[in-house]
Amino acid sequence: MGKILDSLSIFLPVLSKTEIYLIVLAFVILNFAIALFIYNDSKNRGGKSIGWVISSILLGGIIPLIFYLMVRSPYTLDEIREDNERKEVLSLQKKYYQLMISKEVYKCPICGEEVKSDYLFCPHCFTQLRKKCPKCGAIIEKDAKICPYCGFIFEGKE
């Protein structure tokens, strides 16, 4: 340590040894503060925190900090988890609304009795409400001339 301080005093002759000690101490403290920041931030973002800390300490702190800030993940693990939960909630809401729409009750245009949206025939007056595509099995409007799901053409076949 003495040789390093002697070398520094040669390059900085206007500073006393105490001032050089303080500069070196400040540099070491700054280096460890940067290493601590990188460790905590990398851990929160799911990175290789130990590798970043080692490179930060060995290379002097500032350059690894700049490089780390350029290549780190833009999202923390909590933000990623929150985004996944939000997507799952939206997916469940979509499925729920699709289920509610499929169970919605309609009125038969002939007898006025309540029928479900997926009924092909009215159970009260036997009126055809919808038809089923023979190719893909989708339930479509009874007047449709083509299946919107598979392209099967009904014209002349029924």
N, C-alpha and C positions, 0 to 999 in steps of 0.2 A: 504494500500500500504506500510505503514511503517513496519508492521509486516512481510510482505513478504521480504522486503529489509533487515530487521534484521535477518531473517532466512537465507537468502543468505549470509550475512556477517559472520554468524557462520560457514557455510560450506566453505566459501572462505575468510579466515582471512587475506590473503596477499593483498586483493583488498580493496581500499577505497570505501566509499559510492558513490562517483562520478563515479568511474569506474563501479560499480555495476549498477548504473542508466543507464550508457551508454550501458552496455550489455543488460539490460532489454529493453531499447529503441530500440536497434538494433534488438532484437528478435521480438518485436512487429511490427517494420517496415517490417522485413522479412516475418512475418506471413501475414500481409496485402498485401504485394507484391505477395506472393504465391496465396493468395485468389483472388486477381485481375487477375492474370494470368489464374487461373482455371476458373474464371467467364467468361472471354473473350473467352478462348479456348472452353469451354463447349458450350457457346452460338453459336460459329461458327460451331460447330459440331452437333448442334441440341439436346444437352443433357439437363439435369435438372440443370441449372447453379446455381440457388439459393440454392438448396440442397447441392451442392458441396461446395459452399462458406461457408455455415453455418458449415458443417462438417470440413472444412479446418480451420476455425477460432477456433472452439471449441476443436479440437484435436491437435492443435499446428502447422499446416501447412505442415511439412515435410512428415509425414506418410500419410496423405490424398493425398498429391501431388504424392507420389510414387504409391499409389493405383489408383489414377485417371489416371496416365500415363499408367498403365497396362490395365485398363478396358475401356478407352475411344474409341470412334469410330476412325478407321484409316483414315476416309475420312471426309472432311469438307462438309458443305451443298453445297458450290459452286462446289466442285469436283463431288459430286453426281449429281447435276443438269447438269453439263457439260457432264458427262458420259451418262446421259439419253438423252441429246440433240444429242450427237454423235451417239447413238444407233438409234435414230429416223431418223437422216440424212441417216445412212446406210440403214435402212429399206426403206426409200423413194427412195434412189438410186437403190436399188434392184428392187422395184416395177417399177420404170421408165425403167430400162434396160429390164425387162421382157415384159413390154408394147412395147418397141421399137423392141424387137425380134419378138413379135407376129405380129407386123405390117410390118415386113420386107418383101420386094418384091422379089419373085423368078421368074424364067422363066419356062414355061411349057416345059417338055422334048420332046413333040411332035411338037407343033406349034411354040414354042419360044416366045409366048406372055407373058407379065408380069402377075403373079398371086400372091396372098397373101399366107403366110405360113399356114394359117388355112383353106384354100379352100380344099374341098373334090374333086371337079371336076374343070377342066379348063372351064371357061365360053365361050371360043372361039371354042375349038375343042371337048369338052365334054369328054376329057380323064380323067379317074379316077386317082387322084393324091394321095389321102389318103383315109382311111376308118375310120368309126366311130364304136367303140366297142358297140355292142348291150346291153351289161350288164351295163357298167359304163358310157358310152357316151364319152369316151376320144377319141381324134383324134390321130390316129397312122399311121405308114407307111402302104401302101397298100399291101405289101408282107409279113407283119407280120403274124406269125402262132399262136401267143399268145399275149394277151394284157399285156403289162408290168405293167399296173396299177392295174388290178384286177385279172389277171390270166385266163381270159376267153380264151378257145382254139378255134381257127377258123378252124382248119383242118377238112375238110369234110363238113363244114357247109355253105361254100360259093361256 
